[in-house]
Amino acid sequence: MAHSHVLLGAGESPAHLSVRRIGFADLKDALSKGLDDFSAMPTHAIFLCVIYPIIGLVLARLAFGYSILPLLYPLASGFALVGPIASIGIYELSRRRELGLDVSVTHSLDVVQSSSIGAIVLLAALLSVIFLIWVAIANALYIATFGYGTPESMTQFLYDVLTTQAGWTLIVVGNAVGLLFAVVVLTISAVSFPLLIDRDVGAAVALLTSIRVVVANPVTMAAWGVIVAALLVIGSLPAFLGLTVIVPVLGHATWHLYRKAVDTELSERPDFLPPAKRRSAADFPANLFPWAR
């Protein structure tokens, strides 16, 4: 039963959610509302996404210090594949603001107490596996093009990639393969994580619903993917620091895009476990004998 709940959610039968047609005006409105959410709670959003620039800088240091320079671009671009995972807390804050609830940063972690957490973890694991496969394929492409040798310097690496036939081949093939991975991840995660935070429908239903949204709105969702990619590139340019603004805005906007694209009225909301009671020093030594309470 636990496995069934993770895959299919609450209820006796899987939820079949209605998806709506959306247009470019909806993308613009979602971005506007995402920016409004960020303006209303910027400290929280930056706190949630500060790990992005930190990871980026760490990866850059590893690349220069441990001769994995050829993987720097695949690792940086691959952040888009796991972006929905990093935005889980942001979706929760947008959900709470929409309902008029407290949006303090501590509530961004309430999702761990949700009955949907098993499905969320399952989808997060799927995206993580896709990210690792992308990095492995990118490494294999580099080896197939340039062999097992490592670049002697950044200058030599850039020269080989930008001015040689092998480098041009790597750029074209690598970006084509990366685009394929990006399309797959966009299709399965466009609305799946916000849906699981909002409704207890299970991983399989959330994934299928996300696919249905993309199939019903191929041009609009393709445009959304281009917008996301372009903003992530812009945010990455100043040493990844721009991502502290770009990622939360996109996260909030994704929540509002989900609300426009999916009709969830007939599905069940997730249950939340009550917060654990905090213990104080005044309870000692009674805490040592819980059966006496």
Protein Blocks (a to p, Z undefined) as FASTA:
>chain_A
ZZmmmmnogajbdcddddddddfklmmmmmmmmmmmmmmmmmlmmmmmmmmmmmmmmmmm
mmmmnopmmmmmmmmmmmmmmmmmmmmmmmmmmmmmmnopafbfklmmmmmmpcklmmmm
mmmmmmmmmmmmmmmmmmmmmmmmnojbdcfbfklmmmmmmmcmklmmmmmmmmmmmmmm
mmmmmmmmmmmmmmmmmpcgbjklmmmmmmmmmmmmmmlmmmmmmmmmmmmmmmmmngol
mmmmmmmmmmmmmmmmmmmmpccklpccdddddddddddfklpcklmmmmlZZ
